[in-house]
Each structure stands twice: as C-alpha cells, then as structure tokens.
Amino acid sequence: MNQPSFDRKIDWFLLFDQGREIISKSEEVTDKAIEAVASAKSLTETIRQASRNLNATTIHNNEEKRKIDREIAASLFGIHQQFSAQNKDLLNIKLTVWFILFMNIVFSIIFSFLLFR
C-alpha cells in the first residue's frame, strides 16, 4: 500500500511540474499576444495616420487642382477679352474701310455728274 502512495506523490510532482511548465508557456503566449495586440494597435494607428495624410493630400490636391483650374479660366478669359478687343478693332477697321469705299463711290458719282454735265 505504501507503494501506490509513493507513485501518487510522483504523479503529483509530475503534474505540478507540468502545470508550472504550462503556466510558463501560457505566460509566454500571453506576452506574445500582448505584443501582437500592441503591434496591431500601432499598425492601426499608423494606418489611421496614413489615411488622414492621404485625405489631407487629396484635399490639398483638390485645392491645387481648383487653383490651377481658376488660373486657366482666368487666362482663357483674358485671351477672350483680348480677342474681343481685337475683333472690335477689326470691325472698326472694316467699317472705316467700307465707309471710305462708300464715300469714294458717292464722290465719284457726284464728280462725274459735275464733270460730265
């Protein structure tokens, strides 16, 4: 009877050692899990920051695009104004030439009546 009792004590020691080993391994796993969670939190924060930067860059790019669009529109409007002014000048020149031609014809008719009369 003493023999089985001794075997039980050895089993208890083995169980105790195995339990201690399991606890130490579970502590290692827990530490690694905590590191993984911390790393995941850090990665999540990095992704959030990158997303904010991307949004800020997108907004900045949109503002730059709008600014460039406004500059292009202003340039095109300026060119349109110049062409409008040139067209007005050309129209005035055309009208002046037509007026001179018309007056030339009128004076030619008047002088021809005066001369051939």
Biopython code that builds the backbone (N, CA, C, O; Angstrom):
import numpy as np
from Bio.PDB.StructureBuilder import StructureBuilder

atoms = [
    (1, "MET", "N", (0.806, -1.191, 0.000)),
    (1, "MET", "CA", (0.000, 0.000, 0.000)),
    (1, "MET", "C", (0.850, 1.256, 0.000)),
    (1, "MET", "O", (0.447, 2.301, -0.511)),
    (2, "ASN", "N", (1.979, 1.141, 0.555)),
    (2, "ASN", "CA", (2.837, 2.309, 0.545)),
    (2, "ASN", "C", (3.339, 2.625, -0.869)),
    (2, "ASN", "O", (3.577, 3.780, -1.222)),
    (3, "GLN", "N", (3.487, 1.586, -1.644)),
    (3, "GLN", "CA", (3.999, 1.770, -2.983)),
    (3, "GLN", "C", (3.060, 2.634, -3.850)),
    (3, "GLN", "O", (3.528, 3.578, -4.487)),
    (4, "PRO", "N", (1.763, 2.339, -3.890)),
    (4, "PRO", "CA", (0.890, 3.197, -4.692)),
    (4, "PRO", "C", (0.871, 4.624, -4.177)),
    (4, "PRO", "O", (0.718, 5.563, -4.957)),
    (5, "SER", "N", (1.025, 4.796, -2.876)),
    (5, "SER", "CA", (1.015, 6.143, -2.315)),
    (5, "SER", "C", (2.231, 6.922, -2.828)),
    (5, "SER", "O", (2.128, 8.108, -3.143)),
    (6, "PHE", "N", (3.366, 6.252, -2.908)),
    (6, "PHE", "CA", (4.566, 6.896, -3.410)),
    (6, "PHE", "C", (4.401, 7.280, -4.885)),
    (6, "PHE", "O", (4.830, 8.353, -5.308)),
    (7, "ASP", "N", (3.769, 6.383, -5.665)),
    (7, "ASP", "CA", (3.533, 6.680, -7.072)),
    (7, "ASP", "C", (2.624, 7.897, -7.226)),
    (7, "ASP", "O", (2.776, 8.712, -8.137)),
    (8, "ARG", "N", (1.688, 7.982, -6.311)),
    (8, "ARG", "CA", (0.800, 9.143, -6.386)),
    (8, "ARG", "C", (1.578, 10.429, -6.123)),
    (8, "ARG", "O", (1.320, 11.441, -6.774)),
    (9, "LYS", "N", (2.518, 10.412, -5.191)),
    (9, "LYS", "CA", (3.293, 11.603, -4.910)),
    (9, "LYS", "C", (4.117, 11.983, -6.136)),
    (9, "LYS", "O", (4.227, 13.162, -6.474)),
    (10, "ILE", "N", (4.693, 10.991, -6.795)),
    (10, "ILE", "CA", (5.461, 11.289, -8.007)),
    (10, "ILE", "C", (4.544, 11.877, -9.060)),
    (10, "ILE", "O", (4.910, 12.834, -9.742)),
    (11, "ASP", "N", (3.362, 11.315, -9.196)),
    (11, "ASP", "CA", (2.407, 11.855, -10.167)),
    (11, "ASP", "C", (2.056, 13.301, -9.825)),
    (11, "ASP", "O", (1.917, 14.142, -10.713)),
    (12, "TRP", "N", (1.916, 13.576, -8.548)),
    (12, "TRP", "CA", (1.605, 14.944, -8.155)),
    (12, "TRP", "C", (2.759, 15.878, -8.497)),
    (12, "TRP", "O", (2.539, 16.995, -8.964)),
    (13, "PHE", "N", (3.990, 15.423, -8.265)),
    (13, "PHE", "CA", (5.137, 16.248, -8.619)),
    (13, "PHE", "C", (5.224, 16.461, -10.137)),
    (13, "PHE", "O", (5.499, 17.560, -10.619)),
    (14, "LEU", "N", (4.978, 15.361, -10.875)),
    (14, "LEU", "CA", (4.975, 15.499, -12.333)),
    (14, "LEU", "C", (3.882, 16.456, -12.780)),
    (14, "LEU", "O", (4.101, 17.314, -13.635)),
    (15, "LEU", "N", (2.707, 16.299, -12.194)),
    (15, "LEU", "CA", (1.611, 17.196, -12.542)),
    (15, "LEU", "C", (1.943, 18.646, -12.178)),
    (15, "LEU", "O", (1.643, 19.579, -12.923)),
    (16, "PHE", "N", (2.562, 18.799, -11.027)),
    (16, "PHE", "CA", (2.952, 20.141, -10.600)),
    (16, "PHE", "C", (3.967, 20.751, -11.571)),
    (16, "PHE", "O", (3.850, 21.910, -11.968)),
    (17, "ASP", "N", (4.977, 19.934, -11.947)),
    (17, "ASP", "CA", (5.983, 20.408, -12.908)),
    (17, "ASP", "C", (5.342, 20.709, -14.265)),
    (17, "ASP", "O", (5.644, 21.729, -14.886)),
    (18, "GLN", "N", (4.477, 19.837, -14.711)),
    (18, "GLN", "CA", (3.802, 20.069, -15.984)),
    (18, "GLN", "C", (2.911, 21.311, -15.917)),
    (18, "GLN", "O", (2.839, 22.101, -16.859)),
    (19, "GLY", "N", (2.234, 21.458, -14.771)),
    (19, "GLY", "CA", (1.399, 22.641, -14.577)),
    (19, "GLY", "C", (2.228, 23.912, -14.614)),
    (19, "GLY", "O", (1.844, 24.907, -15.228)),
    (20, "ARG", "N", (3.388, 23.859, -13.936)),
    (20, "ARG", "CA", (4.280, 25.016, -13.939)),
    (20, "ARG", "C", (4.804, 25.299, -15.356)),
    (20, "ARG", "O", (4.916, 26.454, -15.766)),
    (21, "GLU", "N", (5.117, 24.242, -16.085)),
    (21, "GLU", "CA", (5.567, 24.392, -17.461)),
    (21, "GLU", "C", (4.448, 24.983, -18.332)),
    (21, "GLU", "O", (4.689, 25.875, -19.146)),
    (22, "ILE", "N", (3.254, 24.485, -18.152)),
    (22, "ILE", "CA", (2.110, 25.015, -18.922)),
    (22, "ILE", "C", (1.876, 26.476, -18.579)),
    (22, "ILE", "O", (1.616, 27.287, -19.468)),
    (23, "ILE", "N", (1.966, 26.819, -17.304)),
    (23, "ILE", "CA", (1.770, 28.207, -16.883)),
    (23, "ILE", "C", (2.850, 29.093, -17.485)),
    (23, "ILE", "O", (2.550, 30.183, -17.973)),
    (24, "SER", "N", (4.107, 28.643, -17.461)),
    (24, "SER", "CA", (5.180, 29.474, -18.023)),
    (24, "SER", "C", (4.986, 29.636, -19.536)),
    (24, "SER", "O", (5.200, 30.720, -20.078)),
    (25, "LYS", "N", (4.576, 28.541, -20.221)),
    (25, "LYS", "CA", (4.325, 28.659, -21.661)),
    (25, "LYS", "C", (3.115, 29.540, -21.925)),
    (25, "LYS", "O", (3.114, 30.315, -22.882)),
    (26, "SER", "N", (2.095, 29.435, -21.100)),
    (26, "SER", "CA", (0.930, 30.296, -21.298)),
    (26, "SER", "C", (1.290, 31.749, -21.029)),
    (26, "SER", "O", (0.754, 32.650, -21.675)),
    (27, "GLU", "N", (2.211, 31.992, -20.062)),
    (27, "GLU", "CA", (2.683, 33.356, -19.840)),
    (27, "GLU", "C", (3.442, 33.871, -21.069)),
    (27, "GLU", "O", (3.299, 35.030, -21.456)),
    (28, "GLU", "N", (4.257, 32.987, -21.680)),
    (28, "GLU", "CA", (4.963, 33.374, -22.904)),
    (28, "GLU", "C", (3.975, 33.688, -24.024)),
    (28, "GLU", "O", (4.107, 34.684, -24.735)),
    (29, "VAL", "N", (2.982, 32.812, -24.160)),
    (29, "VAL", "CA", (1.968, 33.035, -25.194)),
    (29, "VAL", "C", (1.204, 34.315, -24.902)),
    (29, "VAL", "O", (0.906, 35.084, -25.817)),
    (30, "THR", "N", (0.883, 34.550, -23.630)),
    (30, "THR", "CA", (0.175, 35.773, -23.251)),
    (30, "THR", "C", (1.032, 36.997, -23.555)),
    (30, "THR", "O", (0.536, 37.993, -24.080)),
    (31, "ASP", "N", (2.326, 36.919, -23.224)),
    (31, "ASP", "CA", (3.229, 38.031, -23.532)),
    (31, "ASP", "C", (3.287, 38.288, -25.037)),
    (31, "ASP", "O", (3.247, 39.435, -25.481)),
    (32, "LYS", "N", (3.381, 37.204, -25.818)),
    (32, "LYS", "CA", (3.412, 37.360, -27.265)),
    (32, "LYS", "C", (2.080, 37.915, -27.778)),
    (32, "LYS", "O", (2.055, 38.724, -28.706)),
    (33, "ALA", "N", (0.981, 37.477, -27.172)),
    (33, "ALA", "CA", (-0.331, 38.004, -27.576)),
    (33, "ALA", "C", (-0.432, 39.488, -27.251)),
    (33, "ALA", "O", (-0.961, 40.270, -28.042)),
    (34, "ILE", "N", (0.084, 39.877, -26.064)),
    (34, "ILE", "CA", (0.076, 41.298, -25.681)),
    (34, "ILE", "C", (0.936, 42.093, -26.664)),
    (34, "ILE", "O", (0.550, 43.182, -27.091)),
    (35, "GLU", "N", (2.108, 41.545, -27.025)),
    (35, "GLU", "CA", (2.955, 42.214, -28.021)),
    (35, "GLU", "C", (2.238, 42.318, -29.365)),
    (35, "GLU", "O", (2.325, 43.339, -30.048)),
    (36, "ALA", "N", (1.531, 41.254, -29.736)),
    (36, "ALA", "CA", (0.804, 41.269, -31.003)),
    (36, "ALA", "C", (-0.309, 42.312, -30.978)),
    (36, "ALA", "O", (-0.521, 43.020, -31.963)),
    (37, "VAL", "N", (-1.018, 42.407, -29.857)),
    (37, "VAL", "CA", (-2.082, 43.411, -29.731)),
    (37, "VAL", "C", (-1.485, 44.814, -29.784)),
    (37, "VAL", "O", (-2.021, 45.695, -30.456)),
    (38, "ALA", "N", (-0.376, 45.020, -29.075)),
    (38, "ALA", "CA", (0.279, 46.324, -29.112)),
    (38, "ALA", "C", (0.747, 46.646, -30.522)),
    (38, "ALA", "O", (0.607, 47.775, -30.992)),
    (39, "SER", "N", (1.300, 45.647, -31.189)),
    (39, "SER", "CA", (1.738, 45.848, -32.573)),
    (39, "SER", "C", (0.546, 46.147, -33.473)),
    (39, "SER", "O", (0.632, 47.001, -34.355)),
    (40, "ALA", "N", (-0.563, 45.448, -33.255)),
    (40, "ALA", "CA", (-1.773, 45.697, -34.047)),
    (40, "ALA", "C", (-2.305, 47.102, -33.787)),
    (40, "ALA", "O", (-2.736, 47.795, -34.709)),
    (41, "LYS", "N", (-2.272, 47.518, -32.511)),
    (41, "LYS", "CA", (-2.707, 48.886, -32.194)),
    (41, "LYS", "C", (-1.815, 49.901, -32.886)),
    (41, "LYS", "O", (-2.298, 50.884, -33.448)),
    (42, "SER", "N", (-0.508, 49.658, -32.844)),
    (42, "SER", "CA", (0.434, 50.562, -33.500)),
    (42, "SER", "C", (0.190, 50.593, -35.005)),
    (42, "SER", "O", (0.195, 51.656, -35.626)),
    (43, "LEU", "N", (-0.023, 49.411, -35.579)),
    (43, "LEU", "CA", (-0.298, 49.329, -37.014)),
    (43, "LEU", "C", (-1.606, 50.037, -37.352)),
    (43, "LEU", "O", (-1.691, 50.745, -38.355)),
    (44, "THR", "N", (-2.618, 49.846, -36.519)),
    (44, "THR", "CA", (-3.900, 50.520, -36.745)),
    (44, "THR", "C", (-3.726, 52.031, -36.689)),
    (44, "THR", "O", (-4.287, 52.750, -37.517)),
    (45, "GLU", "N", (-2.957, 52.520, -35.724)),
    (45, "GLU", "CA", (-2.712, 53.958, -35.617)),
    (45, "GLU", "C", (-1.934, 54.467, -36.823)),
    (45, "GLU", "O", (-2.203, 55.550, -37.343)),
    (46, "THR", "N", (-0.963, 53.663, -37.260)),
    (46, "THR", "CA", (-0.203, 54.034, -38.457)),
    (46, "THR", "C", (-1.120, 54.126, -39.670)),
    (46, "THR", "O", (-1.011, 55.058, -40.466)),
    (47, "ILE", "N", (-2.025, 53.156, -39.810)),
    (47, "ILE", "CA", (-2.979, 53.163, -40.929)),
    (47, "ILE", "C", (-3.902, 54.370, -40.818)),
    (47, "ILE", "O", (-4.189, 55.028, -41.819)),
    (48, "ARG", "N", (-4.366, 54.662, -39.612)),
    (48, "ARG", "CA", (-5.229, 55.847, -39.436)),
    (48, "ARG", "C", (-4.490, 57.122, -39.817)),
    (48, "ARG", "O", (-5.044, 57.985, -40.497)),
    (49, "GLN", "N", (-3.236, 57.241, -39.379)),
    (49, "GLN", "CA", (-2.441, 58.426, -39.707)),
    (49, "GLN", "C", (-2.211, 58.516, -41.208)),
    (49, "GLN", "O", (-2.299, 59.594, -41.795)),
    (50, "ALA", "N", (-1.915, 57.375, -41.826)),
    (50, "ALA", "CA", (-1.715, 57.367, -43.277)),
    (50, "ALA", "C", (-3.003, 57.764, -43.994)),
    (50, "ALA", "O", (-2.973, 58.478, -44.995)),
    (51, "SER", "N", (-4.128, 57.292, -43.470)),
    (51, "SER", "CA", (-5.422, 57.660, -44.061)),
    (51, "SER", "C", (-5.671, 59.155, -43.923)),
    (51, "SER", "O", (-6.122, 59.809, -44.864)),
    (52, "ARG", "N", (-5.370, 59.696, -42.734)),
    (52, "ARG", "CA", (-5.519, 61.153, -42.550)),
    (52, "ARG", "C", (-4.610, 61.919, -43.506)),
    (52, "ARG", "O", (-5.024, 62.901, -44.122)),
    (53, "ASN", "N", (-3.362, 61.453, -43.620)),
    (53, "ASN", "CA", (-2.423, 62.115, -44.538)),
    (53, "ASN", "C", (-2.912, 62.027, -45.977)),
    (53, "ASN", "O", (-2.812, 62.989, -46.739)),
    (54, "LEU", "N", (-3.444, 60.859, -46.340)),
    (54, "LEU", "CA", (-3.967, 60.687, -47.693)),
    (54, "LEU", "C", (-5.147, 61.615, -47.933)),
    (54, "LEU", "O", (-5.248, 62.242, -48.988)),
    (55, "ASN", "N", (-6.046, 61.702, -46.943)),
    (55, "ASN", "CA", (-7.177, 62.613, -47.083)),
    (55, "ASN", "C", (-6.702, 64.059, -47.189)),
    (55, "ASN", "O", (-7.206, 64.833, -48.003)),
    (56, "ALA", "N", (-5.727, 64.410, -46.354)),
    (56, "ALA", "CA", (-5.190, 65.778, -46.411)),
    (56, "ALA", "C", (-4.523, 66.026, -47.756)),
    (56, "ALA", "O", (-4.666, 67.103, -48.335)),
    (57, "THR", "N", (-3.795, 65.028, -48.254)),
    (57, "THR", "CA", (-3.148, 65.170, -49.562)),
    (57, "THR", "C", (-4.194, 65.297, -50.654)),
    (57, "THR", "O", (-4.057, 66.111, -51.567)),
    (58, "THR", "N", (-5.250, 64.481, -50.554)),
    (58, "THR", "CA", (-6.323, 64.541, -51.549)),
    (58, "THR", "C", (-6.982, 65.904, -51.527)),
    (58, "THR", "O", (-7.229, 66.503, -52.574)),
    (59, "ILE", "N", (-7.270, 66.402, -50.307)),
    (59, "ILE", "CA", (-7.877, 67.726, -50.193)),
    (59, "ILE", "C", (-6.920, 68.775, -50.750)),
    (59, "ILE", "O", (-7.329, 69.674, -51.485)),
    (60, "HIS", "N", (-5.634, 68.653, -50.390)),
    (60, "HIS", "CA", (-4.635, 69.600, -50.892)),
    (60, "HIS", "C", (-4.565, 69.533, -52.417)),
    (60, "HIS", "O", (-4.518, 70.562, -53.091)),
    (61, "ASN", "N", (-4.557, 68.304, -52.956)),
    (61, "ASN", "CA", (-4.508, 68.143, -54.416)),
    (61, "ASN", "C", (-5.761, 68.723, -55.064)),
    (61, "ASN", "O", (-5.679, 69.351, -56.120)),
    (62, "ASN", "N", (-6.929, 68.514, -54.432)),
    (62, "ASN", "CA", (-8.162, 69.085, -54.980)),
    (62, "ASN", "C", (-8.105, 70.608, -54.955)),
    (62, "ASN", "O", (-8.527, 71.267, -55.905)),
    (63, "GLU", "N", (-7.575, 71.165, -53.856)),
    (63, "GLU", "CA", (-7.444, 72.621, -53.780)),
    (63, "GLU", "C", (-6.460, 73.124, -54.832)),
    (63, "GLU", "O", (-6.697, 74.150, -55.470)),
    (64, "GLU", "N", (-5.358, 72.402, -55.011)),
    (64, "GLU", "CA", (-4.393, 72.784, -56.043)),
    (64, "GLU", "C", (-5.039, 72.705, -57.422)),
    (64, "GLU", "O", (-4.836, 73.576, -58.268)),
    (65, "LYS", "N", (-5.826, 71.638, -57.636)),
    (65, "LYS", "CA", (-6.489, 71.485, -58.932)),
    (65, "LYS", "C", (-7.459, 72.632, -59.166)),
    (65, "LYS", "O", (-7.515, 73.197, -60.258)),
    (66, "ARG", "N", (-8.220, 72.969, -58.136)),
    (66, "ARG", "CA", (-9.159, 74.095, -58.270)),
    (66, "ARG", "C", (-8.408, 75.397, -58.553)),
    (66, "ARG", "O", (-8.831, 76.206, -59.379)),
    (67, "LYS", "N", (-7.284, 75.584, -57.850)),
    (67, "LYS", "CA", (-6.482, 76.794, -58.057)),
    (67, "LYS", "C", (-5.975, 76.850, -59.496)),
    (67, "LYS", "O", (-6.050, 77.895, -60.144)),
    (68, "ILE", "N", (-5.462, 75.734, -59.993)),
    (68, "ILE", "CA", (-4.975, 75.680, -61.372)),
    (68, "ILE", "C", (-6.125, 75.906, -62.346)),
    (68, "ILE", "O", (-5.971, 76.614, -63.341)),
    (69, "ASP", "N", (-7.299, 75.291, -62.053)),
    (69, "ASP", "CA", (-8.468, 75.494, -62.917)),
    (69, "ASP", "C", (-8.858, 76.963, -62.962)),
    (69, "ASP", "O", (-9.186, 77.496, -64.023)),
    (70, "ARG", "N", (-8.821, 77.622, -61.791)),
    (70, "ARG", "CA", (-9.155, 79.056, -61.755)),
    (70, "ARG", "C", (-8.151, 79.871, -62.566)),
    (70, "ARG", "O", (-8.531, 80.791, -63.291)),
    (71, "GLU", "N", (-6.858, 79.525, -62.439)),
    (71, "GLU", "CA", (-5.836, 80.246, -63.213)),
    (71, "GLU", "C", (-6.035, 80.034, -64.708)),
    (71, "GLU", "O", (-5.905, 80.973, -65.493)),
    (72, "ILE", "N", (-6.347, 78.812, -65.101)),
    (72, "ILE", "CA", (-6.596, 78.528, -66.516)),
    (72, "ILE", "C", (-7.814, 79.304, -67.000)),
    (72, "ILE", "O", (-7.797, 79.899, -68.078)),
    (73, "ALA", "N", (-8.880, 79.289, -66.183)),
    (73, "ALA", "CA", (-10.095, 80.027, -66.570)),
    (73, "ALA", "C", (-9.802, 81.517, -66.698)),
    (73, "ALA", "O", (-10.273, 82.170, -67.629)),
    (74, "ALA", "N", (-9.020, 82.053, -65.758)),
    (74, "ALA", "CA", (-8.680, 83.482, -65.832)),
    (74, "ALA", "C", (-7.849, 83.771, -67.081)),
    (74, "ALA", "O", (-8.050, 84.788, -67.745)),
    (75, "SER", "N", (-6.915, 82.873, -67.396)),
    (75, "SER", "CA", (-6.100, 83.066, -68.601)),
    (75, "SER", "C", (-6.971, 83.012, -69.856)),
    (75, "SER", "O", (-6.831, 83.837, -70.759)),
    (76, "LEU", "N", (-7.869, 82.029, -69.898)),
    (76, "LEU", "CA", (-8.757, 81.921, -71.057)),
    (76, "LEU", "C", (-9.665, 83.141, -71.174)),
    (76, "LEU", "O", (-9.924, 83.623, -72.276)),
    (77, "PHE", "N", (-10.147, 83.638, -70.036)),
    (77, "PHE", "CA", (-10.994, 84.826, -70.065)),
    (77, "PHE", "C", (-10.197, 86.032, -70.565)),
    (77, "PHE", "O", (-10.702, 86.843, -71.340)),
    (78, "GLY", "N", (-8.936, 86.138, -70.106)),
    (78, "GLY", "CA", (-8.069, 87.224, -70.579)),
    (78, "GLY", "C", (-7.831, 87.131, -72.077)),
    (78, "GLY", "O", (-7.866, 88.137, -72.785)),
    (79, "ILE", "N", (-7.587, 85.902, -72.561)),
    (79, "ILE", "CA", (-7.398, 85.719, -74.009)),
    (79, "ILE", "C", (-8.676, 86.086, -74.751)),
    (79, "ILE", "O", (-8.627, 86.730, -75.799)),
    (80, "HIS", "N", (-9.821, 85.677, -74.209)),
    (80, "HIS", "CA", (-11.106, 86.018, -74.827)),
    (80, "HIS", "C", (-11.291, 87.538, -74.889)),
    (80, "HIS", "O", (-11.751, 88.078, -75.895)),
    (81, "GLN", "N", (-10.925, 88.217, -73.794)),
    (81, "GLN", "CA", (-11.047, 89.676, -73.774)),
    (81, "GLN", "C", (-10.143, 90.305, -74.836)),
    (81, "GLN", "O", (-10.543, 91.246, -75.522)),
    (82, "GLN", "N", (-8.926, 89.781, -74.966)),
    (82, "GLN", "CA", (-8.005, 90.316, -75.979)),
    (82, "GLN", "C", (-8.560, 90.103, -77.383)),
    (82, "GLN", "O", (-8.519, 91.008, -78.216)),
    (83, "PHE", "N", (-9.081, 88.902, -77.642)),
    (83, "PHE", "CA", (-9.652, 88.640, -78.963)),
    (83, "PHE", "C", (-10.881, 89.501, -79.209)),
    (83, "PHE", "O", (-11.104, 89.970, -80.325)),
    (84, "SER", "N", (-11.687, 89.709, -78.153)),
    (84, "SER", "CA", (-12.858, 90.566, -78.310)),
    (84, "SER", "C", (-12.428, 91.986, -78.667)),
    (84, "SER", "O", (-13.009, 92.622, -79.547)),
    (85, "ALA", "N", (-11.408, 92.468, -77.975)),
    (85, "ALA", "CA", (-10.908, 93.820, -78.267)),
    (85, "ALA", "C", (-10.337, 93.878, -79.678)),
    (85, "ALA", "O", (-10.566, 94.847, -80.402)),
    (86, "GLN", "N", (-9.597, 92.847, -80.071)),
    (86, "GLN", "CA", (-9.046, 92.826, -81.421)),
    (86, "GLN", "C", (-10.159, 92.733, -82.461)),
    (86, "GLN", "O", (-10.086, 93.360, -83.518)),
    (87, "ASN", "N", (-11.196, 91.941, -82.152)),
    (87, "ASN", "CA", (-12.323, 91.847, -83.081)),
    (87, "ASN", "C", (-13.039, 93.189, -83.216)),
    (87, "ASN", "O", (-13.469, 93.572, -84.305)),
    (88, "LYS", "N", (-13.160, 93.895, -82.096)),
    (88, "LYS", "CA", (-13.783, 95.229, -82.169)),
    (88, "LYS", "C", (-12.935, 96.161, -83.018)),
    (88, "LYS", "O", (-13.454, 96.931, -83.827)),
    (89, "ASP", "N", (-11.604, 96.080, -82.822)),
    (89, "ASP", "CA", (-10.708, 96.901, -83.640)),
    (89, "ASP", "C", (-10.834, 96.531, -85.111)),
    (89, "ASP", "O", (-10.905, 97.404, -85.975)),
    (90, "LEU", "N", (-10.862, 95.215, -85.392)),
    (90, "LEU", "CA", (-11.008, 94.779, -86.778)),
    (90, "LEU", "C", (-12.347, 95.218, -87.359)),
    (90, "LEU", "O", (-12.425, 95.615, -88.521)),
    (91, "LEU", "N", (-13.389, 95.145, -86.554)),
    (91, "LEU", "CA", (-14.707, 95.598, -87.017)),
    (91, "LEU", "C", (-14.684, 97.091, -87.310)),
    (91, "LEU", "O", (-15.232, 97.544, -88.315)),
    (92, "ASN", "N", (-14.046, 97.851, -86.426)),
    (92, "ASN", "CA", (-13.928, 99.295, -86.671)),
    (92, "ASN", "C", (-13.134, 99.573, -87.946)),
    (92, "ASN", "O", (-13.481, 100.460, -88.725)),
    (93, "ILE", "N", (-12.058, 98.797, -88.147)),
    (93, "ILE", "CA", (-11.260, 98.986, -89.362)),
    (93, "ILE", "C", (-12.095, 98.631, -90.598)),
    (93, "ILE", "O", (-12.070, 99.356, -91.593)),
    (94, "LYS", "N", (-12.832, 97.522, -90.536)),
    (94, "LYS", "CA", (-13.684, 97.131, -91.663)),
    (94, "LYS", "C", (-14.726, 98.202, -91.963)),
    (94, "LYS", "O", (-14.948, 98.584, -93.112)),
    (95, "LEU", "N", (-15.356, 98.672, -90.890)),
    (95, "LEU", "CA", (-16.375, 99.721, -91.084)),
    (95, "LEU", "C", (-15.752, 100.978, -91.681)),
    (95, "LEU", "O", (-16.337, 101.621, -92.554)),
    (96, "THR", "N", (-14.564, 101.318, -91.202)),
    (96, "THR", "CA", (-13.891, 102.501, -91.738)),
    (96, "THR", "C", (-13.569, 102.308, -93.228)),
    (96, "THR", "O", (-13.786, 103.213, -94.034)),
    (97, "VAL", "N", (-13.055, 101.137, -93.586)),
    (97, "VAL", "CA", (-12.736, 100.860, -94.989)),
    (97, "VAL", "C", (-14.000, 100.906, -95.840)),
    (97, "VAL", "O", (-13.989, 101.492, -96.922)),
    (98, "TRP", "N", (-15.086, 100.300, -95.371)),
    (98, "TRP", "CA", (-16.344, 100.328, -96.124)),
    (98, "TRP", "C", (-16.876, 101.762, -96.262)),
    (98, "TRP", "O", (-17.396, 102.158, -97.305)),
    (99, "PHE", "N", (-16.725, 102.517, -95.177)),
    (99, "PHE", "CA", (-17.190, 103.905, -95.232)),
    (99, "PHE", "C", (-16.382, 104.706, -96.264)),
    (99, "PHE", "O", (-16.936, 105.483, -97.042)),
    (100, "ILE", "N", (-15.069, 104.497, -96.249)),
    (100, "ILE", "CA", (-14.209, 105.195, -97.216)),
    (100, "ILE", "C", (-14.573, 104.773, -98.642)),
    (100, "ILE", "O", (-14.671, 105.617, -99.533)),
    (101, "LEU", "N", (-14.774, 103.469, -98.858)),
    (101, "LEU", "CA", (-15.168, 102.998, -100.187)),
    (101, "LEU", "C", (-16.515, 103.598, -100.614)),
    (101, "LEU", "O", (-16.679, 104.045, -101.749)),
    (102, "PHE", "N", (-17.469, 103.597, -99.682)),
    (102, "PHE", "CA", (-18.788, 104.157, -99.981)),
    (102, "PHE", "C", (-18.677, 105.645, -100.322)),
    (102, "PHE", "O", (-19.264, 106.113, -101.298)),
    (103, "MET", "N", (-17.919, 106.379, -99.507)),
    (103, "MET", "CA", (-17.752, 107.814, -99.761)),
    (103, "MET", "C", (-17.012, 108.048, -101.083)),
    (103, "MET", "O", (-17.299, 109.005, -101.802)),
    (104, "ASN", "N", (-16.076, 107.182, -101.388)),
    (104, "ASN", "CA", (-15.361, 107.282, -102.648)),
    (104, "ASN", "C", (-16.327, 107.105, -103.821)),
    (104, "ASN", "O", (-16.275, 107.846, -104.803)),
    (105, "ILE", "N", (-17.205, 106.114, -103.701)),
    (105, "ILE", "CA", (-18.204, 105.890, -104.746)),
    (105, "ILE", "C", (-19.143, 107.089, -104.864)),
    (105, "ILE", "O", (-19.449, 107.548, -105.964)),
    (106, "VAL", "N", (-19.593, 107.586, -103.714)),
    (106, "VAL", "CA", (-20.512, 108.727, -103.717)),
    (106, "VAL", "C", (-19.839, 109.945, -104.351)),
    (106, "VAL", "O", (-20.426, 110.606, -105.208)),
    (107, "PHE", "N", (-18.607, 110.239, -103.930)),
    (107, "PHE", "CA", (-17.918, 111.399, -104.511)),
    (107, "PHE", "C", (-17.622, 111.191, -105.993)),
    (107, "PHE", "O", (-17.651, 112.136, -106.781)),
    (108, "SER", "N", (-17.336, 109.939, -106.362)),
    (108, "SER", "CA", (-17.104, 109.653, -107.791)),
    (108, "SER", "C", (-18.367, 109.933, -108.595)),
    (108, "SER", "O", (-18.296, 110.515, -109.677)),
    (109, "ILE", "N", (-19.494, 109.536, -108.088)),
    (109, "ILE", "CA", (-20.768, 109.795, -108.777)),
    (109, "ILE", "C", (-21.036, 111.303, -108.837)),
    (109, "ILE", "O", (-21.419, 111.836, -109.878)),
    (110, "ILE", "N", (-20.830, 111.967, -107.724)),
    (110, "ILE", "CA", (-21.080, 113.417, -107.692)),
    (110, "ILE", "C", (-20.143, 114.134, -108.655)),
    (110, "ILE", "O", (-20.596, 114.976, -109.431)),
    (111, "PHE", "N", (-18.850, 113.823, -108.627)),
    (111, "PHE", "CA", (-17.896, 114.483, -109.519)),
    (111, "PHE", "C", (-18.152, 114.129, -110.984)),
    (111, "PHE", "O", (-17.977, 114.957, -111.877)),
    (112, "SER", "N", (-18.570, 112.880, -111.211)),
    (112, "SER", "CA", (-18.867, 112.525, -112.601)),
    (112, "SER", "C", (-20.072, 113.295, -113.114)),
    (112, "SER", "O", (-20.087, 113.684, -114.282)),
    (113, "PHE", "N", (-21.080, 113.529, -112.288)),
    (113, "PHE", "CA", (-22.216, 114.355, -112.727)),
    (113, "PHE", "C", (-21.795, 115.792, -112.935)),
    (113, "PHE", "O", (-22.238, 116.456, -113.873)),
    (114, "LEU", "N", (-20.931, 116.267, -112.047)),
    (114, "LEU", "CA", (-20.488, 117.651, -112.177)),
    (114, "LEU", "C", (-19.579, 117.835, -113.407)),
    (114, "LEU", "O", (-19.662, 118.842, -114.111)),
    (115, "LEU", "N", (-18.729, 116.860, -113.642)),
    (115, "LEU", "CA", (-17.803, 116.992, -114.760)),
    (115, "LEU", "C", (-18.487, 116.756, -116.121)),
    (115, "LEU", "O", (-18.215, 117.454, -117.097)),
    (116, "PHE", "N", (-19.362, 115.774, -116.155)),
    (116, "PHE", "CA", (-19.983, 115.446, -117.442)),
    (116, "PHE", "C", (-21.267, 116.207, -117.688)),
    (116, "PHE", "O", (-21.957, 115.921, -118.666)),
    (117, "ARG", "N", (-21.592, 117.085, -116.914)),
    (117, "ARG", "CA", (-22.810, 117.844, -117.086)),
    (117, "ARG", "C", (-22.657, 119.000, -117.915)),
    (117, "ARG", "O", (-23.622, 119.731, -118.140)),
]
sb = StructureBuilder()
sb.init_structure("model")
sb.init_model(0)
sb.init_chain("A")
sb.init_seg("    ")
for serial, (resi, resn, name, xyz) in enumerate(atoms, 1):
    if name == "N":
        sb.init_residue(resn, " ", resi, " ")
    sb.init_atom(name, np.array(xyz, "f"), 0.0, 1.0, " ", f" {name:<3s}", serial, name[0])
structure = sb.get_structure()
